Amino acid sequence: MESKTRPHVVIIGAGFGGLNAAQELHAAEADVTLIDKRNYHLFQPLLYQVATAGVQPGDIAYPVRTILRKQKNLDFRMTRATGVDVDKRLVLTRAGDIPYDYLIVAVGGSTNFFGLDSVAANGFGLKDIEDAVGLRNQILSMVERAMQEPDPDLRRAMLTFVVVGGGPTGVESAGALSELVRLVLVKDYPRLNIKEVRIILLEASAHLLAAMPERLQDITYHTLLAKMVEVRFCATVTDFDGEKVTLRGDEVIPARTLIWAAGVQAASFAATSGLALGSMRRIIVNQFLQVPEHPEIFVIGDAAHFEQDGRPLPMIAPVANQGAVIAAQNIRNILQGQPLRPFLYKDPGILATIGRNAAVAKMGNMEFQGFFAWILWLGIHVLRLVGFRNRLMVLLNWAWEYFFYERGVRAIMPNIEKQIKS
Ligand SMILES: Cc1cc2nc3c(=O)[nH]c(=O)nc-3n(C[C@H](O)[C@H](O)[C@H](O)COP(=O)(O)OP(=O)(O)OC[C@H]3O[C@@H](n4cnc5c(N)ncnc54)[C@H](O)[C@@H]3O)c2cc1C
């Protein structure tokens, strides 16, 4: 597929940014190689629904080869990129070195535990399918074990679920978890005393959903309270040993489950790339999304530190999607001898759902809440999912849950994923 005369573009990562960039290059006079350590594109915004038994893992993952099978100038390789030799222009991978003329780094992010080793060891992040299935197993196992536990203190600890981080992922996880227990599991466990169940959302600052206007933050807070989620502000976790969560000031919350939704950083590849790093170990790029010392390397999405209005852009999907379009266009422009186009992020708005019939949204100057915002959230997420089958399956799951107060995926599965050594 790779001809000797055509330039070779290598893209690392088939997430939102990498996939989009590959598609944008479909008509380029170049050969494109897309690398990812897994063979599927993952729709991360619905990971919390996998963790709370709302949708199946397969409903939010789609094979990269299937998505791109019609793209003639593209080759996909499933392998992990381990580094880059900028002098020789080689991407180093577990399957050997891959030469490039132009490189797009789109490796995304990873959970940032801010150096809290005990939390990383005993808590649950929410960044990939393994995290989500592991968390689902934990939640369901804790309820099973609690039903057989005669000691009330131990039982309450098993039924206490602490979510850390009041951003969209924390809010959505806490709301979904509360509904899983209150609306669904109570039917499976007639002996479950709902008063013994605690879902606690801890936020280090004084606000939920920092990017939302104050009015929507208040609505979010009150909606969570109505769903029996305890929200604690100015609460900073310092330790979690698997049996109790310790907060700054030495307050202790007995709990067996801690969900960490309090931080992200660029994926480890960024740190091993040898390129200059900015905040959250993201690779610093210029206005054209190029690494300043290596203009043949572009970085997009969660892996890029790009400043606009004096602040780095947030690590969200629209930033990755829009960056992909500009990076691909700039590579095409270089190939055609055209001037480069600077990246200017246009904020399409932010949304967060708090559960059934409840969401908040801000789009431009408009603010939405309640049922309408929830429908907006559902529609946008279904449309953004890759693949008609996945859209249909997610819609069916949601409709089933909405009308019958049921969730279909409540099996405790052994983690059968073996570590792939590629
Ligand atoms: C739980 C959760 C909820 C979220 N909710 C929202 C939301 O509601 N709205 C929103 O806009 N954003 C949301 N986000 C953020 C959004 O998912 C990210 O901003 C977006 O995925 C970034 O796109 P990306 O292309 O930079 O990286 P990703 O989509 O993360 O893709 C990176 C790809 O690179 C691959 N990769 C990583 N390292 C290597 C390597 N060394 N070698 C080979 N391949 C590698 C990965 O396998 C992955 O496929 C959420 C994220 C999470 C985790």
The ligand as a MOL file (V3000), in Angstrom:
LIG
                    3D

  0  0  0     0  0            999 V3000
M  V30 BEGIN CTAB
M  V30 COUNTS 53 58 0 0 0
M  V30 BEGIN ATOM
M  V30 1 C -15.4740 8.7200 31.3180 0
M  V30 2 C -15.2640 9.8310 30.3400 0
M  V30 3 C -16.3390 10.6570 29.9920 0
M  V30 4 C -16.1710 11.6950 29.0710 0
M  V30 5 N -17.2450 12.4730 28.7380 0
M  V30 6 C -17.1070 13.4150 27.7980 0
M  V30 7 C -18.2310 14.1790 27.3600 0
M  V30 8 O -19.3540 13.9730 27.8380 0
M  V30 9 N -18.0340 15.1250 26.3940 0
M  V30 10 C -16.8100 15.3410 25.8420 0
M  V30 11 O -16.6800 16.1810 24.9470 0
M  V30 12 N -15.7250 14.6500 26.2390 0
M  V30 13 C -15.8380 13.6940 27.1960 0
M  V30 14 N -14.7570 12.9690 27.6020 0
M  V30 15 C -13.4370 13.3120 27.0550 0
M  V30 16 C -13.2510 12.7460 25.6550 0
M  V30 17 O -13.5580 11.3680 25.6320 0
M  V30 18 C -11.8160 13.0030 25.2360 0
M  V30 19 O -11.5590 14.3780 25.2940 0
M  V30 20 C -11.5650 12.5090 23.8290 0
M  V30 21 O -11.7120 11.1090 23.7690 0
M  V30 22 C -10.1690 12.9080 23.3690 0
M  V30 23 O -9.9560 12.4370 22.0630 0
M  V30 24 P -8.4850 12.0290 21.6200 0
M  V30 25 O -8.5840 11.6600 20.1870 0
M  V30 26 O -7.5250 13.0710 22.0170 0
M  V30 27 O -8.1340 10.7510 22.4920 0
M  V30 28 P -8.9150 9.3940 22.7010 0
M  V30 29 O -10.2940 9.4430 22.2080 0
M  V30 30 O -8.6920 9.0380 24.1350 0
M  V30 31 O -8.1220 8.3660 21.7840 0
M  V30 32 C -6.7840 8.0700 22.0130 0
M  V30 33 C -6.4750 6.7640 21.3060 0
M  V30 34 O -5.0720 6.5770 21.3560 0
M  V30 35 C -4.7970 5.2280 21.6470 0
M  V30 36 N -3.4790 5.1820 22.2770 0
M  V30 37 C -3.0890 5.7670 23.4250 0
M  V30 38 N -1.7810 5.5430 23.6340 0
M  V30 39 C -1.3490 4.7960 22.6100 0
M  V30 40 C -0.1020 4.2380 22.2700 0
M  V30 41 N 0.9970 4.4290 23.0290 0
M  V30 42 N 0.0030 3.4980 21.1470 0
M  V30 43 C -1.0820 3.2940 20.3540 0
M  V30 44 N -2.2940 3.8050 20.6170 0
M  V30 45 C -2.4130 4.5440 21.7410 0
M  V30 46 C -5.9290 4.8010 22.5710 0
M  V30 47 O -6.1040 3.3940 22.5330 0
M  V30 48 C -7.1040 5.5610 21.9780 0
M  V30 49 O -7.7940 4.7910 21.0310 0
M  V30 50 C -14.8960 11.9260 28.5140 0
M  V30 51 C -13.8210 11.1050 28.8600 0
M  V30 52 C -13.9990 10.0710 29.7560 0
M  V30 53 C -12.8460 9.1820 30.1140 0
M  V30 END ATOM
M  V30 BEGIN BOND
M  V30 1 1 1 2
M  V30 2 1 2 3
M  V30 3 2 2 52
M  V30 4 2 3 4
M  V30 5 1 4 5
M  V30 6 1 4 50
M  V30 7 2 5 6
M  V30 8 1 6 7
M  V30 9 1 6 13
M  V30 10 2 7 8
M  V30 11 1 7 9
M  V30 12 1 9 10
M  V30 13 2 10 11
M  V30 14 1 10 12
M  V30 15 2 12 13
M  V30 16 1 13 14
M  V30 17 1 14 15
M  V30 18 1 14 50
M  V30 19 1 15 16
M  V30 20 1 16 17
M  V30 21 1 16 18
M  V30 22 1 18 19
M  V30 23 1 18 20
M  V30 24 1 20 21
M  V30 25 1 20 22
M  V30 26 1 22 23
M  V30 27 1 23 24
M  V30 28 2 24 25
M  V30 29 1 24 26
M  V30 30 1 24 27
M  V30 31 1 27 28
M  V30 32 2 28 29
M  V30 33 1 28 30
M  V30 34 1 28 31
M  V30 35 1 31 32
M  V30 36 1 32 33
M  V30 37 1 33 34
M  V30 38 1 33 48
M  V30 39 1 34 35
M  V30 40 1 35 36
M  V30 41 1 35 46
M  V30 42 1 36 37
M  V30 43 1 36 45
M  V30 44 2 37 38
M  V30 45 1 38 39
M  V30 46 1 39 40
M  V30 47 2 39 45
M  V30 48 1 40 41
M  V30 49 2 40 42
M  V30 50 1 42 43
M  V30 51 2 43 44
M  V30 52 1 44 45
M  V30 53 1 46 47
M  V30 54 1 46 48
M  V30 55 1 48 49
M  V30 56 2 50 51
M  V30 57 1 51 52
M  V30 58 1 52 53
M  V30 END BOND
M  V30 END CTAB
M  END
